[in-house]
């Protein structure tokens, strides 16, 4: 009888420990990576910094004294969501739209590791060093902010986030620097497969959402790449292409205006909500 009593106490103690360390299944984590359009290029406007729901979080990737943020910590996701002085990204209104349409007990967390101007090769953990050594000095400085290895930094943050919540999806916006590269889809698959393996994720449960570049209807400088991006689902079954049609472009025809990022972010969210089982109409 005494032994059984001791065993029961020990079992309860272990159960409490396990519950204390368990993931919050209602904390949905999303990984964002790519080049400048995912990093955020448009100027953040006043309306973008107010009324940000506390259920929308960002896991800070670098130390940002100007934002009073320390890397590896969660904060309410007031932009910027990438590095300390970047602009508006699709991730902003992706996250805002999700929390506005998900149940009130769901929290959304954004992780954004993106590098302006980079090719997809920078996120290939077996090839990034070769590519990084050929990058211009300004890009190398960004890479240094991520400890010299953006892919590894993304994985570090993702593993940290997995202690708190569950990774539900991956957002990609990249391709300008790989325009007309017919091997791009295969290169993206290498990165996606590595993330699945390194984070112990199941591809059937973690979709990849890839945004189109500035569209031909905006006279996009790299719009031809959208034909290649359109074939991504043929290479990665659980992937979805997000249209950039009608998303307003900046004067350089490479980046979006703030209004374009808002629209594109909502489209990422519409697709993700549908995959989560919430079929709602999102007003752009």
C-alpha positions in Angstrom: 0.0 0.0 0.0 2.8 2.3 1.0 4.7 1.6 -2.3 1.6 2.3 -4.3 1.1 5.6 -2.6 4.7 6.6 -3.3 4.3 5.6 -6.9 1.1 7.6 -7.3 2.8 10.8 -5.9 5.8 10.3 -8.3 3.4 9.8 -11.2 1.5 13.0 -10.5 4.7 14.9 -10.1 6.0 13.7 -13.5 2.6 14.5 -15.1 2.8 18.1 -13.7 6.3 18.5 -15.0 5.3 17.3 -18.4 2.3 19.6 -18.5 4.5 22.5 -17.4 6.8 22.0 -20.4 4.2 21.1 -23.0 3.6 23.1 -26.1 0.6 25.4 -26.2 -1.3 23.8 -29.1 -3.2 27.1 -29.6 0.0 29.0 -30.2 0.4 28.9 -34.0 4.0 29.6 -35.2 4.8 30.7 -38.8 8.3 30.9 -40.3 9.0 33.6 -42.9 12.1 33.8 -45.1 13.2 35.2 -48.4 14.8 38.4 -49.7 13.9 42.1 -49.5 10.1 41.8 -50.1 9.8 39.4 -47.1 12.3 41.4 -45.1 10.1 44.5 -45.7 10.9 47.4 -48.0 8.0 49.8 -47.8 7.9 52.6 -45.2 5.9 51.7 -42.1 2.9 54.1 -41.9 1.3 55.2 -38.6 -1.8 53.0 -39.2 0.5 50.0 -39.3 1.7 50.5 -35.7 -1.6 50.9 -33.9 -4.2 48.4 -32.8 -1.9 45.5 -33.0 -3.6 42.6 -31.2 -1.5 41.2 -28.3 -2.3 37.8 -29.6 0.0 38.5 -32.5 3.7 38.0 -31.5 7.1 38.3 -33.2 10.1 36.3 -32.0 12.9 38.8 -32.3 15.8 37.5 -34.5 18.4 40.2 -33.6 19.0 42.6 -30.8 17.2 45.9 -31.5 18.0 48.6 -29.0 16.0 51.1 -31.0 12.9 49.0 -30.5 13.7 47.9 -26.9 13.8 44.3 -28.1 16.3 41.6 -27.3 16.8 38.6 -29.6 15.2 35.3 -28.7 12.2 36.9 -27.0 8.6 37.3 -27.9 7.0 40.8 -28.4 3.7 42.1 -29.6 4.2 42.2 -33.4 4.4 45.9 -34.0 6.4 46.4 -37.2 9.2 46.0 -38.1 9.0 42.2 -37.9 12.4 41.5 -39.5 15.6 43.4 -38.5 15.6 46.6 -36.5 15.1 49.2 -39.3 13.3 47.2 -42.0 9.9 48.1 -43.4 6.5 46.6 -43.8 6.3 43.0 -44.9 3.6 40.5 -46.0 4.0 39.0 -42.5 2.4 42.0 -40.9 -1.0 41.7 -42.4 -0.7 38.0 -42.7 -0.6 37.9 -38.9 -3.2 40.6 -38.3 -5.6 38.8 -40.6 -5.1 35.5 -38.9 -5.8 36.8 -35.4 -8.8 38.7 -36.6 -10.3 35.4 -38.0 -9.1 32.7 -35.6 -10.7 31.8 -32.3 -9.8 34.2 -29.4 -7.9 31.5 -27.6 -5.4 31.2 -30.5 -2.2 33.2 -30.5 -0.1 33.7 -33.6 3.7 33.9 -33.6 5.9 35.2 -36.5 9.5 34.5 -37.1 11.2 36.4 -40.0 14.7 35.8 -41.2 15.2 37.4 -44.6 18.1 38.9 -46.4 17.7 41.7 -49.0 19.0 40.8 -52.5 19.9 37.2 -51.7 19.5 34.2 -53.9 17.7 31.1 -52.5 21.2 29.5 -52.3 21.8 31.5 -49.1 19.3 29.3 -47.3 20.8 26.1 -48.5 22.8 24.9 -45.5 25.3 23.0 -47.6 25.9 25.9 -50.1 25.4 29.1 -48.2 29.1 29.7 -47.4 30.2 29.6 -51.0 27.4 32.0 -52.0 27.9 34.3 -49.0 31.6 34.8 -49.8 30.6 36.2 -53.2 27.9 38.6 -51.8 28.4 42.3 -51.8 29.6 43.9 -48.5 26.2 45.3 -47.6 24.6 41.9 -47.9 27.4 40.3 -45.9 26.7 42.8 -43.1 23.1 41.6 -43.0 24.2 38.0 -43.0 26.5 38.8 -40.0 23.5 40.0 -38.0 22.2 36.5 -38.3 25.4 35.0 -37.0 26.8 34.4 -40.5 24.2 31.7 -41.3 20.6 32.9 -41.9 19.3 29.3 -42.4 20.8 28.2 -39.1 19.4 31.3 -37.3 15.9 30.5 -38.7 16.2 26.9 -37.3 17.5 28.2 -33.9 14.5 30.5 -33.6 12.1 27.8 -34.8 13.4 25.3 -32.2 13.0 28.0 -29.5 9.5 28.7 -30.7 8.6 25.0 -30.6 9.0 25.0 -26.9 6.1 27.5 -26.8 3.8 26.5 -29.7 3.4 24.6 -32.9 4.7 25.4 -36.3 1.8 25.6 -38.7 3.2 26.9 -41.9 6.1 28.5 -43.8 5.9 31.7 -45.8 8.4 32.4 -48.6 8.9 35.5 -50.8 12.0 35.2 -52.9 13.0 34.9 -56.5 14.0 38.3 -57.8 17.7 37.3 -57.5 16.9 34.0 -59.2 14.8 35.3 -62.0 14.5 32.8 -64.9 16.4 30.2 -62.9 14.6 27.0 -64.0 16.1 25.1 -61.0 14.6 27.5 -58.5 11.8 25.1 -57.5 14.2 22.3 -56.8 16.4 24.6 -54.8 13.4 25.7 -52.7 12.6 22.0 -52.1 16.1 21.5 -50.7 15.5 24.2 -48.1 12.0 23.0 -47.3 13.1 19.4 -46.9 15.9 20.5 -44.6 13.5 22.5 -42.5 11.2 19.5 -42.2 14.1 17.3 -41.1 15.9 19.7 -38.8 12.7 20.7 -37.0 11.2 17.2 -37.1 8.1 18.4 -39.0 5.8 16.5 -41.2 5.4 17.9 -44.7 1.7 17.0 -44.9 1.1 19.1 -41.8 3.3 22.1 -42.6 2.4 23.9 -45.9 4.7 26.2 -47.8 3.1 29.5 -49.1 5.2 31.2 -51.8 4.2 34.7 -53.0 4.5 35.9 -56.6 6.9 38.7 -57.4 5.7 42.1 -58.5 3.1 41.2 -61.1 3.1 41.9 -64.9 0.0 44.1 -64.3 2.4 46.4 -62.3 5.1 46.2 -65.0 7.1 44.1 -62.6 10.8 44.0 -63.4 11.0 40.3 -62.5 7.4 39.3 -63.4 8.7 36.5 -65.8 9.8 34.6 -62.7 6.1 34.1 -61.7 5.8 31.4 -64.4 8.5 29.4 -62.6 7.0 30.1 -59.1 3.7 28.8 -60.4 5.2 25.3 -60.9 6.3 25.0 -57.2 3.3 22.8 -56.3 4.5 20.3 -58.8 7.7 19.9 -56.9 6.5 20.4 -53.3 3.0 18.9 -53.0 1.9 20.8 -49.9 2.8 24.2 -51.4 0.6 27.1 -52.6 1.3 30.1 -54.7 0.0 33.5 -53.6 -1.0 35.8 -56.3 0.4 39.3 -56.5 -2.0 40.5 -59.1 -3.2 44.0 -58.3 -0.7 44.5 -55.5 0.6 48.0 -56.0 4.3 48.2 -56.9 6.9 50.8 -55.8 8.7 52.9 -58.5 11.6 50.4 -58.8 9.1 47.7 -60.0 10.9 45.2 -57.7 9.2 46.0 -54.4 5.7 46.6 -53.3 4.2 49.8 -51.8 2.8 49.5 -48.3 -0.7 49.0 -49.8 0.7 46.2 -51.9 2.2 44.5 -48.8 -1.0 44.7 -46.9 -2.9 43.2 -49.8 -0.4 40.4 -50.3 -0.2 39.6 -46.6 -4.0 39.2 -46.5 -3.8 36.8 -49.4 -1.2 34.7 -47.6 -3.6 34.7 -44.6 -6.7 33.8 -46.7 -4.8 30.7 -48.0 -3.6 29.7 -44.6 -7.0 30.2 -43.0 -8.5 27.9 -45.6 -5.8 25.2 -44.9 -6.6 25.5 -41.2 -10.3 24.9 -42.0 -11.6 28.5 -41.8 -13.2 29.5 -45.0 -13.7 33.2 -44.7 -13.9 36.1 -47.1 -11.1 38.7 -46.5 -11.7 42.2 -47.6 -8.6 43.7 -49.2 
